[in-house]
Amino acid sequence: MNLDAKVAVVTGSGRGIGRAYAQALAAAGAAVVVNDVDGDVAQEAVDSITGAGGRAVSEVVGVASSEAADRLVNRAVEAFGRLDVMCTNAGILRDRVLWKMTDEDFDAVIETHLRGTFTCARAAATRMREQGDGGRIVVVSSIAGQRGNFGQTNYAAAKAGIAAFARTWAMELAKSNITVNAIVPNAITRMIATIPGMGPLVEAAERGEPIDDSIRKGMGMGRPEDVAPLIVFLASDAAKDVTGQCVGLGGDKLSLWSHPQEIRVAYRDGGWSADDIAAVWSTAVGQRLETYGIPFLGG
């Protein structure tokens, strides 16, 4: 994949999956704006790219506000002359069960993930439409956003909303030749260490231990660098006709997620009463209910 002459912004790219995205884009030829709230971490990521012969600058700001989004886009334009790719990766976790989740827990996650994705995508779309030659917006959803996950009311809601963003913006930006897709990544990072059962896996990966096939294939989970090729593909000409999709990658597993859709229907002349619904439920639309939760986490 050749991304020479392309310019990308990757939010939350000082460490973890975001850093892997930025490094992969740079290795493919793109100039990259690295973003993090920690200036030292952002600079380390920039140094890792420039040290390998790539082009990168940093913009230290927390995403969510319109001002932050404008700063990121302006940094790309000032440093490299344009913007071609916006990847909205920045995120945080504040995991608690519903009855223990505070307003602050909920708002912090929604602000960073959902609002941050919205403001950065809006700023990017505005710039790309002004340039007049298309672009790529890659938002980041999650398995929790597709399936739900215990203790992640805020995160799952935000990530489900982000998947809906991709489908909506793909329609709105089609005439401007801007594709919009959602990545559904699955990687072992410090961010997942707080999820029940994930701590030992994270610790083993950090020690450099090999990841078993049962994890790489069965759970579709590997290291951050295993996810990074997907952003390069979606940013490339090879994906010029791919838009409005939720695409998963992790470990050895590449997947396309389905969109929500009706799976069974029933009709009744004159409409339905509650008794009517109950009478046919088990033999019609409710004969096989949908599963929920993430299977390898016990969902």
PLY file of the C-alpha trace (Angstrom):
ply
format ascii 1.0
element vertex 299
property float x
property float y
property float z
element edge 298
property int vertex1
property int vertex2
end_header
0.00 0.00 0.00
1.37 3.38 -1.01
0.10 6.39 0.94
2.74 8.83 -0.29
1.42 12.41 -0.37
-1.39 11.52 2.06
-1.74 13.30 5.39
-3.41 11.66 8.38
-4.51 12.63 11.87
-4.79 9.85 14.45
-6.31 10.85 17.77
-5.11 9.13 20.91
-2.03 7.88 19.11
0.65 8.32 21.76
0.45 4.70 22.84
-1.41 1.43 22.31
-3.48 0.78 19.21
-3.47 4.45 18.21
0.31 4.50 18.11
0.30 1.35 15.99
-2.13 3.04 13.59
0.10 6.11 13.29
3.24 4.05 12.76
1.59 1.87 10.11
0.27 4.89 8.20
3.70 6.51 8.30
5.40 3.31 7.18
3.07 3.28 4.17
4.18 6.80 3.27
1.64 9.09 4.94
2.58 12.11 7.00
0.95 11.81 10.42
-0.26 14.12 13.17
0.15 12.23 16.44
-2.25 13.24 19.20
-2.18 12.61 22.94
-2.90 14.46 26.17
0.64 13.70 27.38
3.28 15.70 25.54
6.13 13.32 26.37
4.17 10.30 25.18
3.19 12.08 21.97
6.79 13.05 21.29
7.98 9.49 21.86
5.50 8.33 19.22
6.66 11.03 16.81
10.30 10.05 17.41
9.49 6.39 16.71
8.09 7.43 13.33
10.74 9.93 12.29
13.47 7.60 13.54
12.21 5.02 11.06
12.30 7.54 8.22
8.68 8.68 8.41
7.08 12.10 8.76
5.20 13.09 11.89
4.38 15.98 14.19
2.40 16.08 17.41
-0.58 18.03 18.69
-1.09 17.75 22.44
-4.76 18.21 23.24
-7.62 16.24 24.71
-10.28 15.48 22.11
-13.97 16.32 22.52
-14.28 20.06 21.98
-14.67 21.75 18.61
-11.58 23.79 19.40
-9.50 20.64 19.88
-10.76 19.18 16.60
-9.91 22.39 14.75
-6.43 22.35 16.26
-5.81 18.84 14.98
-6.95 19.63 11.45
-5.05 22.93 11.41
-1.90 21.18 12.59
-2.10 18.79 9.64
-2.63 21.63 7.18
0.09 23.85 8.65
2.66 21.06 8.82
1.87 19.13 5.65
-0.47 21.26 3.54
-3.65 19.20 3.60
-5.70 16.45 5.29
-6.62 13.12 3.70
-7.30 10.75 6.58
-8.91 11.28 9.97
-8.81 8.37 12.42
-10.78 9.00 15.62
-9.12 6.56 17.98
-8.91 8.44 21.30
-10.77 6.84 24.17
-10.98 6.10 27.89
-12.71 3.55 30.11
-14.73 4.11 33.29
-16.19 0.64 33.83
-18.90 0.10 36.44
-22.20 -1.76 36.57
-25.28 0.36 35.93
-26.29 0.95 39.56
-22.77 2.03 40.51
-21.97 4.19 37.47
-21.85 7.88 38.31
-22.82 10.78 36.08
-19.13 11.65 35.88
-18.22 8.10 34.76
-20.86 8.22 32.05
-20.17 11.74 30.84
-16.38 11.33 30.63
-16.61 8.31 28.32
-19.38 9.76 26.15
-17.51 13.07 25.89
-14.25 11.49 24.75
-15.56 8.72 22.50
-18.83 9.95 21.07
-18.45 13.72 21.10
-14.74 13.50 20.29
-15.50 11.37 17.25
-18.22 13.79 16.14
-16.15 16.97 16.47
-13.05 15.52 14.81
-15.02 13.96 11.96
-16.93 17.20 11.40
-13.74 19.26 11.28
-12.13 16.72 8.93
-15.17 16.54 6.63
-15.26 20.33 6.39
-11.60 20.49 5.38
-11.84 17.56 2.95
-14.88 19.05 1.22
-13.02 22.35 0.86
-10.07 20.54 -0.74
-12.49 18.93 -3.17
-10.68 15.66 -3.83
-12.17 13.27 -1.30
-10.79 11.68 1.81
-11.09 8.96 4.41
-12.71 9.12 7.83
-12.08 6.05 9.95
-13.91 5.92 13.26
-13.27 3.34 15.95
-16.09 1.22 17.34
-15.69 -1.95 19.41
-17.10 -5.40 20.00
-18.81 -3.97 23.09
-20.59 -1.50 20.82
-21.80 -4.32 18.61
-22.71 -6.83 21.32
-22.83 -5.05 24.69
-20.52 -5.90 27.59
-20.94 -6.25 31.33
-19.96 -3.11 33.22
-19.62 -0.97 30.11
-22.87 1.00 29.84
-21.05 4.19 28.83
-18.46 2.61 26.54
-20.86 0.25 24.76
-23.35 3.07 24.15
-20.64 5.35 22.77
-19.20 2.68 20.50
-22.63 1.68 19.20
-23.24 5.34 18.41
-19.94 5.52 16.57
-20.96 2.60 14.35
-24.16 4.52 13.56
-22.04 7.59 12.76
-20.22 5.59 10.08
-23.40 4.47 8.38
-24.90 7.97 8.49
-21.83 9.90 7.40
-21.14 7.44 4.58
-24.43 8.58 3.04
-23.90 12.27 3.73
-20.34 12.40 2.39
-20.66 10.06 -0.60
-21.03 12.91 -3.12
-17.82 14.44 -1.77
-15.92 11.19 -2.40
-15.23 10.80 1.32
-15.54 7.27 2.65
-16.47 6.62 6.27
-15.89 3.28 7.95
-15.72 1.96 11.50
-12.91 -0.26 12.69
-13.82 -2.87 15.30
-10.37 -3.60 16.74
-9.49 -6.34 19.19
-6.06 -6.10 20.75
-4.29 -6.71 24.02
-3.52 -3.31 25.54
-3.37 -1.82 29.02
-6.80 -0.33 28.38
-8.48 -3.76 28.62
-6.63 -4.85 31.77
-9.55 -3.78 33.97
-12.02 -6.07 32.14
-12.60 -9.24 34.22
-10.33 -12.03 33.04
-8.17 -9.84 30.82
-5.52 -8.80 33.36
-3.37 -11.97 33.16
-3.49 -11.87 29.35
-2.29 -8.27 29.30
0.51 -9.05 31.76
1.67 -12.03 29.69
1.70 -9.95 26.50
3.69 -7.20 28.20
6.27 -9.80 29.23
6.64 -10.66 25.56
5.14 -14.11 25.84
3.72 -15.56 22.60
-0.03 -15.32 22.12
-1.66 -18.72 21.74
-3.70 -19.61 18.65
-6.76 -19.99 20.86
-6.45 -16.26 21.57
-5.37 -15.09 18.11
-8.04 -17.10 16.30
-10.66 -18.09 18.87
-10.87 -14.65 20.49
-9.59 -12.80 17.43
-7.18 -10.92 19.68
-3.52 -10.11 19.20
-1.13 -7.21 19.62
-1.85 -3.60 18.56
0.30 -3.97 15.47
-1.97 -6.80 14.28
-4.84 -4.31 13.97
-2.89 -1.55 12.23
-2.98 -2.94 8.65
-6.72 -2.27 8.55
-6.30 1.50 8.84
-3.74 1.41 6.03
-6.11 -0.56 3.80
-9.06 1.74 4.50
-6.91 4.80 3.81
-5.69 3.41 0.49
-7.04 3.44 -3.05
-7.79 -0.28 -2.66
-10.68 0.70 -0.36
-12.06 3.57 -2.45
-15.41 1.78 -2.79
-15.65 0.62 0.82
-17.85 2.89 2.93
-20.47 2.66 5.66
-18.98 -0.60 6.97
-17.92 -1.97 10.36
-14.77 -4.03 9.83
-13.11 -6.07 12.54
-9.48 -7.10 12.88
-7.57 -8.70 15.71
-4.95 -11.41 15.96
-5.46 -13.67 12.94
-9.15 -12.78 12.44
-10.55 -10.33 9.86
-14.32 -9.84 9.86
-17.18 -7.79 8.48
-19.91 -6.99 11.00
-23.55 -7.04 9.97
-25.79 -4.00 10.22
-28.85 -4.16 12.48
-31.78 -5.49 10.50
-35.13 -7.18 10.93
-34.72 -10.95 11.07
-38.34 -12.11 11.56
-41.64 -10.29 11.08
-45.33 -10.96 11.52
-48.41 -9.06 10.33
-51.95 -8.78 11.66
-54.78 -6.97 9.93
-55.92 -4.02 12.02
-52.81 -4.01 14.24
-51.76 -5.79 17.39
-52.97 -5.98 20.98
-50.70 -7.16 23.79
-52.66 -10.42 23.93
-52.19 -10.89 20.17
-48.45 -10.46 20.52
-48.29 -12.93 23.41
-50.30 -15.51 21.46
-47.86 -15.67 18.55
-44.60 -14.60 20.18
-43.03 -18.01 20.73
-43.95 -19.32 17.28
-43.32 -16.17 15.23
-40.93 -13.29 15.78
-39.76 -14.49 19.21
-39.15 -18.14 18.39
-35.36 -17.66 18.65
-34.06 -14.65 20.54
-30.80 -12.93 19.69
-27.70 -13.45 21.80
-25.89 -10.58 23.47
-22.59 -9.93 25.20
-19.08 -10.88 24.12
-18.84 -14.70 23.95
-15.21 -15.05 25.04
-15.90 -12.82 28.08
-18.78 -15.00 29.20
-21.52 -13.00 27.47
0 1
1 2
2 3
3 4
4 5
5 6
6 7
7 8
8 9
9 10
10 11
11 12
12 13
13 14
14 15
15 16
16 17
17 18
18 19
19 20
20 21
21 22
22 23
23 24
24 25
25 26
26 27
27 28
28 29
29 30
30 31
31 32
32 33
33 34
34 35
35 36
36 37
37 38
38 39
39 40
40 41
41 42
42 43
43 44
44 45
45 46
46 47
47 48
48 49
49 50
50 51
51 52
52 53
53 54
54 55
55 56
56 57
57 58
58 59
59 60
60 61
61 62
62 63
63 64
64 65
65 66
66 67
67 68
68 69
69 70
70 71
71 72
72 73
73 74
74 75
75 76
76 77
77 78
78 79
79 80
80 81
81 82
82 83
83 84
84 85
85 86
86 87
87 88
88 89
89 90
90 91
91 92
92 93
93 94
94 95
95 96
96 97
97 98
98 99
99 100
100 101
101 102
102 103
103 104
104 105
105 106
106 107
107 108
108 109
109 110
110 111
111 112
112 113
113 114
114 115
115 116
116 117
117 118
118 119
119 120
120 121
121 122
122 123
123 124
124 125
125 126
126 127
127 128
128 129
129 130
130 131
131 132
132 133
133 134
134 135
135 136
136 137
137 138
138 139
139 140
140 141
141 142
142 143
143 144
144 145
145 146
146 147
147 148
148 149
149 150
150 151
151 152
152 153
153 154
154 155
155 156
156 157
157 158
158 159
159 160
160 161
161 162
162 163
163 164
164 165
165 166
166 167
167 168
168 169
169 170
170 171
171 172
172 173
173 174
174 175
175 176
176 177
177 178
178 179
179 180
180 181
181 182
182 183
183 184
184 185
185 186
186 187
187 188
188 189
189 190
190 191
191 192
192 193
193 194
194 195
195 196
196 197
197 198
198 199
199 200
200 201
201 202
202 203
203 204
204 205
205 206
206 207
207 208
208 209
209 210
210 211
211 212
212 213
213 214
214 215
215 216
216 217
217 218
218 219
219 220
220 221
221 222
222 223
223 224
224 225
225 226
226 227
227 228
228 229
229 230
230 231
231 232
232 233
233 234
234 235
235 236
236 237
237 238
238 239
239 240
240 241
241 242
242 243
243 244
244 245
245 246
246 247
247 248
248 249
249 250
250 251
251 252
252 253
253 254
254 255
255 256
256 257
257 258
258 259
259 260
260 261
261 262
262 263
263 264
264 265
265 266
266 267
267 268
268 269
269 270
270 271
271 272
272 273
273 274
274 275
275 276
276 277
277 278
278 279
279 280
280 281
281 282
282 283
283 284
284 285
285 286
286 287
287 288
288 289
289 290
290 291
291 292
292 293
293 294
294 295
295 296
296 297
297 298
